[in-house]
């Protein structure tokens, strides 16, 4: 009996290998925390890149003095995809909006899109009206909206979702500078301001 008791006493007091056992208990929690942190960081990074892309494109349009043409809009769409660095397709909508003080309502002067967005209309303007800034009389606001699909790496840590951003800026020089022209070499007869 004493041999068995001595064996269990030695076994109980032996601390060799306890580090391996402890690490086996702690390792899953560390891996879970590491991958969880990475996935949440990636989600915030993607959302931040989308926001920066919207403001970059809005600022570029705010400085533009020439016509916005289909080729120009295609290049802005390519820039949006480059800045967001998304493996999924992105969408872009550029609109010019003013405020009608007689009717106390926002108006869409023109709107064009690339990707899944539709053109901004008076009806769809209602969905973003609360986000629009106050517009002084005889001024316009350039509204750039972009969106992208996001799927988290490493499985289902975050649900798949669509991120969207909106940036509204005033033109730098004058309100009639931001005009859409459907012709690449168009003139005032083909412009929409």
C-alpha distance (Angstrom), angle and dihedral (degrees) to the residues before:
residue distance angle dihedral
X1 . . .
X2 3.79 . .
X3 3.83 90.3 .
X4 3.78 90.7 56.7
X5 3.79 92.2 43.7
X6 3.82 91.0 48.5
X7 3.79 90.8 48.9
X8 3.81 92.4 53.3
X9 3.80 91.5 44.3
X10 3.82 91.3 52.8
X11 3.79 90.2 44.9
X12 3.80 91.2 51.0
X13 3.80 94.1 47.7
X14 3.82 95.9 43.3
X15 3.85 109.0 104.1
X16 3.78 97.0 -179.7
X17 3.82 112.5 122.8
X18 3.81 95.0 15.8
X19 3.78 90.6 118.6
X20 3.79 90.9 59.7
X21 3.79 91.5 50.5
X22 3.81 92.6 47.3
X23 3.79 91.7 49.3
X24 3.79 90.2 51.8
X25 3.80 88.2 56.5
X26 3.83 95.1 45.1
X27 3.83 100.5 38.4
X28 3.84 96.9 75.3
X29 3.81 90.8 51.5
X30 3.81 91.4 48.6
X31 3.79 92.6 48.8
X32 3.80 90.7 47.0
X33 3.81 90.9 51.4
X34 3.83 92.7 45.3
X35 3.81 96.1 50.3
X36 3.81 92.4 40.0
X37 3.80 90.9 53.2
X38 3.79 91.0 48.0
X39 3.81 93.5 50.1
X40 3.82 94.3 48.4
X41 3.80 90.7 45.8
X42 3.81 89.6 51.5
X43 3.81 91.1 51.6
X44 3.81 92.6 50.6
X45 3.82 90.7 44.6
X46 3.81 91.5 53.1
X47 3.80 91.9 48.2
X48 3.81 91.1 47.9
X49 3.81 92.4 49.5
X50 3.79 90.0 51.7
X51 3.81 90.8 51.6
X52 3.80 92.7 48.3
X53 3.80 90.8 49.0
X54 3.83 91.3 52.7
X55 3.80 92.7 50.5
X56 3.81 93.1 44.0
X57 3.81 92.1 53.0
X58 3.82 92.0 43.4
X59 3.80 90.9 51.0
X60 3.80 91.1 48.4
X61 3.82 90.9 51.5
X62 3.80 90.8 46.2
X63 3.81 89.3 59.7
X64 3.80 95.0 44.0
X65 3.81 116.6 113.2
X66 3.81 98.2 175.0
X67 3.78 131.1 70.0
X68 3.77 122.6 -68.9
X69 3.81 103.0 -127.7
X70 3.81 134.2 -179.7
X71 3.83 91.0 -98.0
X72 3.79 90.9 48.1
X73 3.82 90.2 51.0
X74 3.82 90.2 48.2
X75 3.80 89.4 53.9
X76 3.83 90.5 49.2
X77 3.79 88.4 51.6
X78 3.81 90.0 51.3
X79 3.80 89.2 48.9
X80 3.81 89.7 51.1
X81 3.80 90.6 53.1
X82 3.81 91.3 46.7
X83 3.81 94.2 49.2
X84 3.80 95.3 45.7
X85 3.83 92.5 46.5
X86 3.79 89.0 -156.1
X87 3.79 120.2 163.6
X88 3.82 86.3 -146.8
X89 3.79 128.6 68.8
X90 3.77 116.5 -86.2
X91 3.81 130.2 -152.7
X92 3.79 131.5 -139.5
X93 3.80 133.4 -168.6
X94 3.80 124.4 -176.2
X95 3.80 118.7 -168.3
X96 3.79 136.7 170.2
X97 3.80 114.0 -144.6
X98 3.79 133.9 -177.3
X99 3.80 134.5 -179.3
X100 3.79 123.6 -111.6
X101 3.81 104.8 -147.0
X102 3.81 93.6 -171.7
X103 3.83 92.2 59.0
X104 3.83 96.2 27.2
X105 3.76 93.0 -128.5
X106 3.79 141.9 112.4
X107 3.82 118.8 -107.7
X108 3.78 130.7 -157.6
X109 3.80 110.9 -131.6
X110 3.79 94.0 -177.1
X111 3.78 138.2 -22.3
X112 3.80 132.7 -170.7
X113 3.78 131.3 177.8
X114 3.77 146.4 -168.2
X115 3.80 124.1 -159.0
X116 3.81 124.4 8.6
X117 3.80 98.4 -21.0
X118 3.79 120.8 104.7
X119 3.78 122.6 -140.4
X120 3.77 113.1 -81.1
X121 3.80 109.6 -106.5
X122 3.78 133.6 178.5
X123 3.80 88.3 -94.8
X124 3.81 96.6 48.5
X125 3.81 89.9 43.0
X126 3.81 87.0 73.7
X127 3.82 90.1 70.6
X128 3.83 93.9 60.1
X129 3.81 99.9 30.3
X130 3.81 93.3 104.0
X131 3.81 90.7 56.5
X132 3.81 95.9 51.2
X133 3.79 120.1 102.7
X134 3.78 124.8 -125.0
X135 3.78 108.8 -85.5
X136 3.82 120.1 -148.3
X137 3.79 119.8 -129.7
X138 3.82 114.0 -76.4
X139 3.80 92.2 11.2
X140 3.80 133.3 111.1
X141 3.78 135.6 -151.4
X142 3.78 125.0 -141.0
X143 3.79 109.0 -139.1
X144 3.80 117.9 -161.6
X145 3.79 116.9 -172.0
X146 3.76 123.9 -178.3
X147 3.75 133.5 174.5
X148 3.78 139.0 -177.3
X149 3.75 138.1 -175.0
X150 3.80 115.3 -115.1
X151 3.77 128.2 -160.1
X152 3.80 118.3 179.7
X153 3.80 119.0 -121.6
X154 3.81 119.1 -118.1
X155 3.76 99.5 34.2
X156 3.76 131.7 -71.4
X157 3.78 102.7 -12.2
X158 3.80 90.8 122.2
X159 3.79 125.3 19.5
X160 3.80 116.5 -107.2
X161 3.77 108.7 -99.8
X162 3.77 146.2 162.2
X163 3.79 118.4 -110.0
X164 3.79 118.0 -154.9
X165 3.80 133.3 -177.3
X166 3.78 135.9 -173.3
X167 3.79 128.4 -158.7
X168 3.81 123.0 -174.1
X169 3.82 120.9 -167.7
X170 3.78 136.4 166.8
X171 3.79 118.8 -123.4
X172 3.81 110.9 -97.6
X173 3.78 98.3 -134.1
X174 3.82 112.7 24.5
X175 3.78 139.7 -25.8
X176 3.80 95.4 -110.9
X177 3.79 93.5 57.2
X178 3.81 97.3 84.1
X179 3.79 105.0 72.6
X180 3.78 131.0 154.6
X181 3.76 116.9 -133.3
X182 3.79 120.1 -174.4
X183 3.82 90.4 -159.0
X184 3.80 120.0 71.8
X185 3.80 91.0 -140.8
X186 3.78 95.2 27.6
X187 3.78 129.1 147.1
X188 3.78 135.9 -154.8
X189 3.80 91.6 -65.0
X190 3.85 91.3 65.5
X191 3.80 99.7 36.6
X192 3.79 129.9 105.9
X193 3.79 114.7 -158.0
